[in-house]
Amino acid sequence: EFEVDSVDKYNAMAAMTTALPNLQQISIGSMLGFGVGYGCHAFRHGEDPGAEMLLINENCYLHDMNIISNFRKLRCLDLGCTRLNGRYPFL
């Protein structure tokens, strides 16, 4: 299982989409801003996002959640302590 709970690990996950496309378990936690790029970090909003969450995350660095769809054999996706806003049809 690979746990994404920092900006550095998010960047590693992006690289892993080509290096390890058969990864089967990913855990997504809160992006606390440890490592490169301190500050507020969140995942980009999905389709039809709620207005309240748009305001909360308006000053955050947004990261793309779509890269998870590149893991073709993903069987277990644990979403803990992370804010997702809207619909994510690829999940």
Order of alpha helices (4+ residues) and beta strands (2+ residues): beta-alpha-beta-beta-alpha-beta-beta
